[in-house]
Amino acid sequence: MEPAPTLQALRDQTRTEPPAPLPTAPAAAAAAAPVAITEVPTGTWGNLRYAWTERELLKPMMARFLAKRIRGTKLGRLWLLIRPLMDALGKTLLFGGVLKLSSGSGTPYFLFILAGMLGWRLFDRSLMYGMRSVRLYRKLMRSFHFPLLFVAISSLAYPLVEAAVYMLVLFGTVIFFWATTGHFYLSPPPRLLLFFPGFALLLVLTMGATLWLAIANAKWRDWRYALRYVLPIGLFVTPILYPINKLPHQWHWLAVVNPLTAPIEMIKFGLIGAGFIELRAVVVSLVIGGVITVSGLWYYSREASRSLQFAGVGGGDDDDDDDDDGF
């Protein structure tokens, strides 16, 4: 592996190269333009400042990540609509139709599932894609200097788009029930505002976990395989498929210490009034979210460049792997 050229190497090369022939007038004018050469920053705050300075690079990186998710498909962008719709329909038929679960608040179970899955899919898909981000971008990371923080952040592209599609499907379903039953299930504006802090808190938790897992998976691919089995368990221990008041009293503590409970309940309550917000659960989510995000920024800033020596080792190439865990 040939490392990216450093500032000192460029300076040494300039000293040893023979004098170039005299440039023409246009070339001399172009060469006279000032060129800024800066050192690549280190440390958490240095990386954050560097990322803010180069923030225009984030958009094309997220677009590239999004394009990879629909690459090689016949239906292309239609999958953005098909996936949420079929996912919610399947869970409604199984848990609402066969197992007779309900929202517990009179809200149609299909709407209840859509509101809960909006938050869960953002968390679930962000972790699965973000965990592979260092391996996915390792060639780019080895060849160019750019904010490495963008590698992890760009993995949020598809989950954020999918969350937006879930929201559109939910709004469409609300309008359908309004037209057919005359009942408007969307929460009124004051309560609707709770959706935004719930969504923001979920993003903090998601980003913190993604920063840790991106480095861990670059070093040991076991994390990717293990997470495939751990995340489905999280779906059942978080009140997404059932209302939180259906939990037995002796298991209620499990919902309180689960950091995903508070943001997802805030999302559900804000959108359709079908959640229950407990202060203890909100405090737990804020504390855990703050700790894993701050520590994740520190760990990622420290280990992102070092992890490149592990990425790609072991005979696997995430760039060429099948995307079965992406669907």
Backbone torsions as a table, in degrees:
resi	resn	phi	psi	omega
1	MET	NA	125.0	180.0
2	GLU	-94.1	118.2	-176.0
3	PRO	-67.4	159.5	176.8
4	ALA	-65.3	144.4	-178.5
5	PRO	-62.5	134.8	179.4
6	THR	-93.8	169.6	179.3
7	LEU	-62.6	-42.1	-179.1
8	GLN	-65.4	-38.0	179.3
9	ALA	-64.2	-39.2	178.3
10	LEU	-65.0	-37.6	178.7
11	ARG	-66.8	-43.8	179.5
12	ASP	-63.7	-39.6	179.5
13	GLN	-63.8	-37.3	179.5
14	THR	-65.3	-36.4	-178.6
15	ARG	-70.4	-34.9	-173.4
16	THR	-89.4	-16.9	-178.2
17	GLU	-72.4	143.0	178.1
18	PRO	-67.7	157.5	179.9
19	PRO	-60.1	136.4	179.9
20	ALA	-81.6	155.3	177.0
21	PRO	-63.1	155.8	-178.3
22	LEU	-60.7	129.4	-177.8
23	PRO	-75.4	160.6	173.9
24	THR	-73.7	173.5	-177.4
25	ALA	-61.0	-47.6	178.6
26	PRO	-63.6	-39.8	-179.5
27	ALA	-65.9	-38.1	178.6
28	ALA	-64.7	-36.7	178.8
29	ALA	-67.0	-39.8	179.7
30	ALA	-68.6	-38.5	-179.4
31	ALA	-68.6	-23.3	-178.0
32	ALA	-74.9	-13.8	-179.7
33	ALA	-64.7	139.2	-178.3
34	PRO	-67.5	140.7	178.5
35	VAL	-121.6	125.2	-179.9
36	ALA	-95.0	125.7	177.1
37	ILE	-116.3	121.1	-177.0
38	THR	-123.4	150.1	175.4
39	GLU	-75.1	148.7	175.8
40	VAL	-72.2	125.3	-175.7
41	PRO	-70.5	156.2	176.3
42	THR	-126.4	164.7	-179.7
43	GLY	86.8	162.8	-175.7
44	THR	-63.8	-52.7	-177.6
45	TRP	-67.5	-36.0	177.0
46	GLY	-63.0	-41.2	178.0
47	ASN	-67.8	-36.1	177.7
48	LEU	-66.0	-42.8	177.7
49	ARG	-65.2	-40.5	178.6
50	TYR	-63.0	-41.7	178.7
51	ALA	-64.0	-39.5	179.1
52	TRP	-66.9	-39.0	179.5
53	THR	-64.6	-38.6	-177.2
54	GLU	-101.9	27.9	-172.7
55	ARG	-61.9	-20.6	179.7
56	GLU	-68.0	-16.1	178.4
57	LEU	-77.1	-18.0	-174.6
58	LEU	-67.9	-38.5	-177.5
59	LYS	-60.5	-50.3	178.1
60	PRO	-65.3	-30.8	177.9
61	MET	-68.5	-40.0	177.0
62	MET	-67.8	-37.4	177.6
63	ALA	-63.7	-38.9	178.4
64	ARG	-64.9	-42.8	179.9
65	PHE	-64.7	-39.6	179.4
66	LEU	-66.2	-40.0	-179.6
67	ALA	-64.4	-33.3	-179.3
68	LYS	-66.4	-25.7	-176.9
69	ARG	-74.6	-23.9	-179.2
70	ILE	-113.2	8.7	179.8
71	ARG	-67.8	135.6	176.6
72	GLY	79.8	11.9	178.1
73	THR	-105.5	146.9	-179.8
74	LYS	-74.5	-39.2	-176.0
75	LEU	-84.7	-16.5	174.8
76	GLY	58.0	-123.0	-174.9
77	ARG	-67.4	-15.6	177.4
78	LEU	-61.7	-25.5	178.3
79	TRP	-63.9	-24.9	177.0
80	LEU	-61.8	-30.5	178.2
81	LEU	-92.6	-37.2	-175.4
82	ILE	-66.3	-44.5	-176.1
83	ARG	-58.4	-55.4	-179.9
84	PRO	-60.3	-39.7	-177.5
85	LEU	-65.1	-48.2	-178.8
86	MET	-69.4	-35.8	178.7
87	ASP	-62.7	-47.6	-180.0
88	ALA	-67.8	-39.3	178.3
89	LEU	-63.4	-43.6	-179.7
90	GLY	-62.5	-43.9	-179.8
91	LYS	-70.3	-33.6	177.3
92	THR	-65.4	-43.4	179.1
93	LEU	-65.0	-41.1	-177.4
94	LEU	-74.8	-55.4	-173.0
95	PHE	-84.2	-35.3	178.7
96	GLY	-84.7	-38.9	-177.5
97	GLY	-85.7	-50.8	-175.9
98	VAL	-81.8	-49.1	-176.3
99	LEU	-89.5	-4.3	173.1
100	LYS	61.9	34.7	173.6
101	LEU	-78.8	155.6	179.8
102	SER	-137.7	172.1	179.7
103	SER	-77.1	-19.5	-179.7
104	GLY	78.8	0.8	-177.7
105	SER	-131.8	8.8	-177.8
106	GLY	87.2	-8.0	177.2
107	THR	-74.0	137.5	177.0
108	PRO	-53.3	138.6	-174.7
109	TYR	-62.6	-30.9	178.9
110	PHE	-62.5	-41.8	176.5
111	LEU	-66.7	-38.9	178.6
112	PHE	-60.6	-43.8	178.6
113	ILE	-65.5	-43.6	-179.7
114	LEU	-59.4	-45.0	-178.3
115	ALA	-65.3	-41.2	179.7
116	GLY	-71.3	-42.7	-178.3
117	MET	-69.5	-23.7	176.5
118	LEU	-56.7	-47.9	179.1
119	GLY	-74.7	-40.4	-177.0
120	TRP	-65.5	-43.1	-178.6
121	ARG	-65.8	-33.9	175.5
122	LEU	-60.7	-46.2	179.9
123	PHE	-68.7	-48.1	-175.5
124	ASP	-63.0	-51.3	-177.2
125	ARG	-70.4	-35.2	178.9
126	SER	-62.1	-41.1	178.9
127	LEU	-66.8	-42.4	-178.3
128	MET	-67.7	-42.0	178.8
129	TYR	-75.7	-43.6	-178.5
130	GLY	-63.7	-34.1	178.8
131	MET	-61.9	-28.3	-178.3
132	ARG	-96.4	1.5	-169.4
133	SER	-65.3	-41.0	-178.8
134	VAL	-64.6	-42.6	177.4
135	ARG	-65.5	-35.7	-177.9
136	LEU	-69.0	-38.2	-175.8
137	TYR	-102.8	13.0	-172.0
138	ARG	-61.0	-37.0	-179.9
139	LYS	-65.9	-40.0	178.0
140	LEU	-67.4	-39.0	-179.5
141	MET	-66.6	-31.6	-179.8
142	ARG	-79.1	-21.6	-172.1
143	SER	-100.3	-27.4	-173.4
144	PHE	-134.4	153.9	172.7
145	HIS	-94.9	120.3	176.2
146	PHE	-156.3	167.1	-179.2
147	PRO	-62.0	111.5	-177.5
148	LEU	-66.5	-18.4	176.7
149	LEU	-61.8	-28.1	179.8
150	PHE	-65.9	-23.6	179.8
151	VAL	-62.5	-45.6	179.2
152	ALA	-73.9	-40.9	-177.1
153	ILE	-66.1	-35.8	-177.3
154	SER	-64.0	-21.6	179.1
155	SER	-69.4	-12.6	177.2
156	LEU	-78.7	-6.8	-173.4
157	ALA	-57.8	-57.3	-176.7
158	TYR	-66.9	-45.5	178.2
159	PRO	-58.1	-37.1	178.7
160	LEU	-67.7	-40.9	176.9
161	VAL	-64.2	-41.6	179.5
162	GLU	-64.5	-38.3	176.6
163	ALA	-63.4	-39.2	177.2
164	ALA	-63.6	-37.8	178.5
165	VAL	-68.0	-41.1	175.1
166	TYR	-56.7	-41.0	179.7
167	MET	-64.0	-42.9	178.9
168	LEU	-63.9	-42.3	178.2
169	VAL	-63.7	-39.9	178.7
170	LEU	-62.9	-46.2	178.5
171	PHE	-61.8	-40.7	178.0
172	GLY	-62.8	-38.7	178.7
173	THR	-68.1	-39.0	177.2
174	VAL	-60.2	-44.1	179.1
175	ILE	-65.2	-37.4	178.4
176	PHE	-61.8	-48.2	179.8
177	PHE	-66.5	-33.0	177.7
178	TRP	-65.2	-40.2	-179.2
179	ALA	-73.8	-32.4	-174.5
180	THR	-94.9	-31.4	-177.7
181	THR	-115.1	-14.4	-178.4
182	GLY	80.6	4.7	-179.7
183	HIS	-105.8	128.7	-179.7
184	PHE	-101.2	107.5	-170.6
185	TYR	-86.2	-8.8	-179.5
186	LEU	-72.3	138.6	-178.1
187	SER	-65.0	149.3	175.9
188	PRO	-66.9	160.5	-173.1
189	PRO	-50.4	-45.4	-178.7
190	PRO	-58.7	-44.6	-179.9
191	ARG	-73.2	-31.9	-178.7
192	LEU	-60.2	-26.8	-178.9
193	LEU	-65.8	-19.8	178.9
194	LEU	-65.2	-20.0	178.9
195	PHE	-59.9	-39.2	-171.9
196	PHE	-69.9	-47.3	174.9
197	PRO	-65.5	-32.5	176.7
198	GLY	-64.5	-43.0	179.5
199	PHE	-67.3	-40.1	179.4
200	ALA	-65.1	-41.5	178.3
201	LEU	-64.2	-38.9	177.5
202	LEU	-65.0	-38.5	177.7
203	LEU	-63.6	-39.3	178.8
204	VAL	-62.6	-47.6	178.2
205	LEU	-60.9	-42.5	-178.3
206	THR	-65.6	-44.6	-177.7
207	MET	-66.3	-40.5	179.3
208	GLY	-61.9	-46.6	178.9
209	ALA	-65.6	-36.9	-179.9
210	THR	-64.3	-40.8	-179.7
211	LEU	-61.6	-41.2	178.4
212	TRP	-68.0	-45.9	-174.1
213	LEU	-71.9	-30.1	179.5
214	ALA	-60.4	-42.2	179.1
215	ILE	-75.6	-42.0	-178.7
216	ALA	-61.0	-42.9	-179.4
217	ASN	-71.9	-28.7	176.1
218	ALA	-64.6	-31.7	179.9
219	LYS	-87.9	-40.7	-176.9
220	TRP	-136.7	114.1	-177.3
221	ARG	-71.9	-6.8	177.2
222	ASP	-57.3	-30.6	-178.4
223	TRP	-61.3	-38.4	-178.9
224	ARG	-64.7	-43.6	-178.6
225	TYR	-70.3	-39.1	-179.3
226	ALA	-66.3	-39.0	-176.3
227	LEU	-65.3	-27.4	177.8
228	ARG	-61.1	-27.9	-179.2
229	TYR	-97.5	-25.9	-179.1
230	VAL	-77.2	-41.5	-176.6
231	LEU	-61.4	-42.1	176.5
232	PRO	-59.4	-31.7	175.8
233	ILE	-65.7	-40.6	178.5
234	GLY	-60.5	-31.9	177.9
235	LEU	-61.8	-35.0	-176.6
236	PHE	-87.7	-26.2	179.6
237	VAL	-88.3	-7.6	174.4
238	THR	-100.6	135.7	-177.3
239	PRO	-70.0	78.5	179.3
240	ILE	-113.2	-46.9	-178.9
241	LEU	-86.1	-9.7	-177.9
242	TYR	-144.8	153.8	176.0
243	PRO	-72.4	149.9	-174.8
244	ILE	-64.5	-26.6	-179.9
245	ASN	-74.3	-5.2	175.7
246	LYS	-85.5	-9.6	177.6
247	LEU	-69.1	136.7	173.5
248	PRO	-59.2	148.3	-174.9
249	HIS	-57.1	-38.3	-177.4
250	GLN	-70.6	-13.4	179.4
251	TRP	-108.3	6.4	-177.5
252	HIS	-66.1	-30.6	179.3
253	TRP	-60.3	-29.2	-179.5
254	LEU	-64.0	-37.2	177.3
255	ALA	-70.5	-34.5	-178.6
256	VAL	-67.7	-42.9	-176.9
257	VAL	-82.9	-8.9	177.3
258	ASN	-77.2	115.2	-175.9
259	PRO	-66.5	-15.7	179.7
260	LEU	-84.5	-17.0	-175.9
261	THR	-60.8	-52.1	-175.1
262	ALA	-60.8	-51.7	-178.8
263	PRO	-64.1	-36.7	-178.9
264	ILE	-72.5	-36.8	175.1
265	GLU	-66.2	-35.9	176.8
266	MET	-66.2	-38.8	177.8
267	ILE	-64.8	-46.5	-178.8
268	LYS	-65.9	-43.8	-179.1
269	PHE	-68.1	-38.1	179.7
270	GLY	-67.2	-36.1	-176.9
271	LEU	-83.8	-50.0	-172.1
272	ILE	-128.0	7.1	177.5
273	GLY	67.4	28.5	-174.6
274	ALA	-117.4	29.4	178.6
275	GLY	-126.7	173.0	178.2
276	PHE	-132.8	120.0	-175.9
277	ILE	-101.4	120.3	179.0
278	GLU	-111.9	132.4	-174.9
279	LEU	-59.7	-40.3	-179.7
280	ARG	-60.6	-40.8	-179.9
281	ALA	-66.9	-36.7	178.3
282	VAL	-65.1	-42.3	179.2
283	VAL	-62.8	-43.7	178.6
284	VAL	-59.3	-44.6	-179.7
285	SER	-64.3	-42.3	179.5
286	LEU	-63.3	-43.5	-178.4
287	VAL	-67.0	-50.0	-178.5
288	ILE	-65.1	-41.9	178.9
289	GLY	-61.3	-44.0	178.9
290	GLY	-64.4	-42.6	-177.7
291	VAL	-65.5	-50.1	-174.9
292	ILE	-72.0	-27.1	179.0
293	THR	-75.4	-46.1	179.0
294	VAL	-64.8	-46.8	179.3
295	SER	-68.0	-33.3	177.6
296	GLY	-65.8	-39.1	175.9
297	LEU	-62.7	-42.8	178.5
298	TRP	-63.5	-48.4	-176.8
299	TYR	-66.1	-41.9	-179.4
300	TYR	-65.9	-43.6	178.9
301	SER	-62.0	-33.7	-177.6
302	ARG	-79.1	-35.7	-168.7
303	GLU	-111.1	-8.5	-173.5
304	ALA	-58.8	-48.7	-178.7
305	SER	-70.1	-34.0	179.5
306	ARG	-69.5	-30.9	-176.6
307	SER	-67.1	-13.9	-179.2
308	LEU	-64.6	-25.7	179.1
309	GLN	-71.4	-18.1	177.6
310	PHE	-97.3	-33.5	-176.4
311	ALA	-61.5	128.7	-180.0
312	GLY	92.6	-7.0	178.7
313	VAL	-86.3	140.9	177.4
314	GLY	109.6	8.6	175.1
315	GLY	83.5	2.5	-178.9
316	GLY	-109.0	147.3	178.1
317	ASP	-134.5	103.9	-176.4
318	ASP	-62.1	-23.4	179.6
319	ASP	-66.9	-24.6	-177.9
320	ASP	-111.1	-2.1	-179.3
321	ASP	-66.1	158.1	172.1
322	ASP	-69.3	158.7	-175.7
323	ASP	-104.8	36.3	-177.7
324	ASP	-65.0	-30.4	177.5
325	ASP	-81.9	-8.0	176.8
326	GLY	-86.3	-14.8	179.6
327	PHE	-104.9	NA	NA
